[in-house]
Amino acid sequence: MASDALSLANVHAFYGDSHILHGVSFSLQPGAVLALLGRNGAGKTTCISTIIGFLKPRDGDIRLFGEPIGGLSPERISRLGIGLVPQGRRIFPSLTVRENLTVARQRESTAANPWTVNRIYEMFPPLRERHAQFAGTLSGGEQQMLAIGRALMGNPRVLLLDEPSEGLAPLIVAEVGRAIRRLKQEGQSIVLVEQNIQLALDVADQAVILNTGRCVFAGSAAEVLNNEQLVEQNLGVFHAH
Amino acid sequence: MQFWIIQGLNSLSFGGLLFLLSSGFSLIFGLMRLANLTHGAFFMLGTYFGAIALRTYDGLNLWVTALGAGFAVAAIGGLFERLVLTRLRSNPLGQVLVTLGMAFIISDACLVLWGGDSIPVPTPQNLQAPTRVFGFVFPTYRLVLVGCAVASALALYFLLERTRLGAMIRAGVDDRQMARAVGIPVSNLFTVVFCLGAGIAGAGGVLGGPILSAYPGLDADMLPLALIVVILGGIGSLLGAFIGSFVIGLIYTFGTALFPELAYIILFLPMIVVLAFRPQGLFGRVGA
């Protein structure tokens, strides 16, 4: 449907000969946050890699606001409006904080209120203090802020966040959660991959659960919270309440 | 005393020439992880272009010629990179063989086109009068060459470290895949880098022309020098290439003047010592 911000239909993806995604389908509503959940190895990151173009789907259809993007190069997909905050952050260590932001600046004319380096600094004040520092010397939390800021500088129509709370102290996790909520308030469409299910379902409207490369659930985040059996079976040790 | 000062100035100007030769090689190696063995041939091509252009068109300015030859060699380099080298990404052995093969092709093409005699490149008229340095007479053009090397070093530093384009290139070096995911066309930028490296070699070839002349085998004479400079200074380090050029300029000039029969030993021995005891070079980063 053209009204979806992002839609995957029957997507199959392989790493070499191993079949990782077995016909994954889901769609993200504009302005919504979709939590993409599942155990380790369920195919969440593979799903993200396929959307951004690191991995070409062998079959199926990926659309960004109705425009097919499946199999395009990462730079094309990025220019069409998908922003990625990757697993492990992957900031550019030998660039300064400011350079990390400026190299990712694009699509300014497409946004009503485009992101600027200053707006990123307002959102994450520690980055302003460290603007001339090499990004490789930042703490994990600061690197995560930088990775989010870098993705926003591209003024994405859909933001992919892959495990933004991974390896961070609880205080920092809370701050990342606040940032995601703020982006949601501003109308940013987001796909959020999280091991921290509490954080994910707190902020998400929609939820999709993957299990061994298949979609086993697609619905509202509230449904997941209220379905303990679903959670037990697919997400392991988590207890909703 | 005269010997030391004159040879000191000679080393300085030879160092400048070496930087114009090796900075492009260092740039391409450092940013693209590509040992471009065509580099000596690009330099020679520049020298031939300059020699022929200046012989054909009377009153043509050397600096304009260097600029034009730089663009011409950059274009040839860009085509070579786009059409051939992009297919050999992550195949270093293939890259070495192909760039070496390309060097032979260019070398033979020059021989066919312009014959086996050396063709001089005239020194610009206004620089033909010698300059007095500490009371000693020294060719002005050689001093200007040092200025050219310093200017191009500063320009390269500014481009790579102080501009958004330079930061995008460095982002592509840091994490190629992630750079693409933020919309940086890494492959196109690396073509730009290759053109730039080849273009500097081409322009450097013209500027070195008044000292070296265009002759068959110039490429094979220059390539080892570029390798030595870059290995000594540190792979991919602009500062390393700069310092390395002047160190080699010094060693080579004094070595050949004092012990002419040991010229090549004097040239290659420091490289072997560096490779054995400090493989990353004087200014290279470990793991770079």
Interface residues (C-beta under 8 A of the other chain):
Chain A: I52 G53 F54 S73 P74 E75 I77 S78 R79 G83 L84 P86 R90 F92 P93 S94 L95 E99 N100 T102 V103 A104 Q106 R107 R150 A151 M153 G154
Chain B: R164 A167 M168 R170 A171 V173 D174 D175 Q177 M178 A179 R180 A181 V182 G183 I184 P185 V186
